[in-house]
Amino acid sequence: MRIDILHGDITTRGVDAIINAANSSLLGGGGVDGAIHRAAGPELLEACRELRRTELPGGLPVGGAVATPGFRLPARWVVHTVGPNRHAGQTDPALLASCFRESLTVAAGLGARSVAFPAISAGIYGWDARQVAEVAFDAVRSFWSSSSAGASAGSPLEAVEFVLFSEDTTAVFRTVFGSSPGFDSSEGA
């Protein structure tokens, strides 16, 4: 599996699935969630409303993941996950790791070969970018090496991108990744 760390706009990535740092309502919000909803068009909001009417009447729990089509995005699917909010007392790194693992599981189940992640829970949810990067890379490595969808089982996943809007966060992810061996990488611009 290859990991790329990119500075840019996740909504423009031509990957099979982009991961949305959603809120539990799935009805859009600020940051990356709002950007994905705007780029995907109103069909994404309607698909999320349908999920709320049917499968998730109480909303998507923290650490869970669910997919919708990508609609007007270059990505075929959007995998929504709800990161833990440190400001609300959600400080367990296992909740954050679950976001990455569950998103990868959902994407692999869809047959995605490539996925793009934002810095889930960094920013307004109060998690330090360094800790998010450490948890993210550990979760990807764990998924790849121990999951039934791992390398020996011929996972469809070939590439994971971390597409980061902030230059500072991009630099932190690159630094953490540089000290985290175990994957092929290309640090794109």
C-alpha positions in Angstrom: 0.0 0.0 0.0 1.3 3.5 -0.9 0.7 6.5 1.2 0.8 10.0 -0.2 0.7 13.2 1.8 -0.6 16.1 -0.2 -1.4 19.8 0.5 -4.6 20.7 -1.2 -8.4 20.4 -1.6 -9.8 16.9 -0.9 -12.9 17.6 -3.0 -10.7 17.7 -6.2 -9.0 14.3 -5.7 -9.7 11.7 -8.4 -9.6 8.8 -5.9 -12.3 6.1 -5.6 -13.4 7.3 -2.2 -12.9 10.4 -0.1 -13.4 10.3 3.6 -15.6 13.0 5.1 -15.0 14.2 8.6 -18.7 14.5 9.2 -20.8 15.3 12.2 -23.2 12.7 13.6 -26.2 14.3 11.9 -24.6 13.7 8.5 -26.4 16.9 7.3 -23.3 19.0 6.5 -21.4 21.4 8.6 -18.3 23.5 8.4 -14.7 22.7 7.4 -14.1 19.7 5.2 -17.7 18.4 5.8 -19.2 21.6 4.4 -16.7 21.7 1.5 -17.6 18.1 0.5 -21.3 18.8 0.7 -20.9 21.9 -1.5 -18.8 20.1 -4.1 -20.9 17.0 -4.2 -24.1 19.0 -4.7 -27.6 18.7 -3.1 -27.8 15.0 -3.9 -25.3 14.2 -1.2 -27.5 15.9 1.4 -30.5 14.0 0.2 -28.6 10.7 0.4 -27.5 11.5 4.0 -31.1 12.4 4.9 -32.2 9.0 3.5 -29.6 7.3 5.7 -31.0 9.2 8.7 -34.5 8.1 7.8 -33.6 4.5 7.4 -30.3 3.1 8.8 -29.2 5.8 11.2 -32.2 7.5 12.8 -30.0 8.5 15.8 -27.1 9.7 13.6 -23.7 8.2 12.9 -21.8 7.3 16.1 -18.3 8.6 16.8 -15.8 6.2 15.2 -18.3 4.7 12.8 -18.4 5.0 9.0 -21.0 4.9 6.3 -20.8 5.4 2.5 -22.8 7.4 0.0 -22.2 8.0 -3.7 -19.9 10.9 -4.5 -22.4 12.6 -6.9 -20.7 15.6 -8.4 -17.3 14.9 -6.9 -14.5 13.2 -8.9 -14.5 10.5 -6.3 -17.1 7.7 -6.8 -17.9 7.4 -3.1 -17.9 9.5 0.1 -17.2 7.6 3.3 -18.5 9.6 6.2 -17.0 9.2 9.6 -17.5 11.1 12.9 -14.3 12.0 14.7 -14.1 12.4 18.5 -14.4 16.0 19.8 -11.8 16.7 22.5 -13.8 19.7 23.6 -16.7 17.4 24.4 -14.5 15.1 26.5 -13.9 12.6 23.7 -10.1 12.1 24.3 -9.7 8.4 23.7 -7.3 7.8 20.8 -9.1 4.5 20.2 -12.2 6.5 19.0 -10.0 8.4 16.5 -8.3 5.2 15.3 -11.8 3.6 14.8 -12.6 6.4 12.3 -9.6 5.5 10.1 -10.1 1.7 10.4 -13.9 1.8 9.9 -13.5 4.1 6.9 -10.9 1.8 5.3 -13.1 -1.2 6.0 -16.1 0.5 4.3 -14.0 1.7 1.4 -12.5 -1.8 0.9 -15.9 -3.3 1.0 -17.0 -1.0 -1.8 -14.0 -2.2 -3.9 -12.1 1.1 -3.6 -8.5 1.0 -4.8 -7.7 4.5 -3.5 -8.9 6.7 -0.7 -8.2 10.2 0.5 -8.4 11.3 4.2 -8.5 14.7 5.8 -7.0 15.3 9.2 -10.0 13.8 11.1 -10.6 15.6 14.4 -7.7 18.1 14.0 -8.8 21.7 14.0 -12.2 22.6 15.5 -12.5 19.2 17.3 -9.3 20.0 19.2 -7.0 17.2 18.4 -3.3 18.0 17.9 -2.3 17.3 14.2 0.8 15.3 15.4 -1.4 12.9 17.4 -3.9 12.6 14.5 -1.1 11.7 12.1 0.3 9.1 14.5 -3.1 7.5 15.1 -3.9 7.7 11.3 -0.6 6.0 10.2 -0.9 3.3 13.0 -4.5 2.6 12.0 -3.6 2.3 8.3 -0.7 0.0 9.1 -2.8 -2.1 11.4 -5.6 -2.4 8.8 -3.2 -3.4 6.2 -1.3 -5.9 8.2 -4.0 -7.6 10.2 -7.3 -7.2 8.5 -8.8 -9.9 6.4 -8.6 -7.2 3.7 -4.8 -6.9 4.2 -2.0 -7.5 1.8 -2.0 -11.3 1.9 -5.8 -11.3 1.2 -5.4 -9.2 -1.9 -7.1 -6.0 -0.6 -8.4 -3.8 -3.4 -6.8 -0.8 -1.6 -3.6 0.2 -3.2 -3.2 3.9 -2.2 -4.1 6.1 0.8 -3.8 9.8 0.4 -3.9 12.3 3.3 -5.1 15.5 1.7 -4.5 18.4 4.1 -5.8 21.9 3.6 -3.3 23.6 5.9 0.4 23.8 5.0 1.2 23.5 8.7 -0.8 20.3 9.1 0.8 18.9 5.9 4.2 19.6 7.3 3.3 17.8 10.6 1.9 14.8 8.7 5.1 14.6 6.5 7.3 14.8 9.6 5.4 12.1 11.5 5.3 9.9 8.4 9.1 10.3 7.9 9.6 8.6 11.2 7.0 6.0 10.6 8.5 3.3 8.3 6.6 0.5 6.7 4.9 1.9 3.5 5.9 3.2 0.1 5.4 6.9 -0.1 5.5 9.8 -2.4 5.1 13.2 -0.8 3.2 15.1 -3.5 2.7 18.8 -3.5 
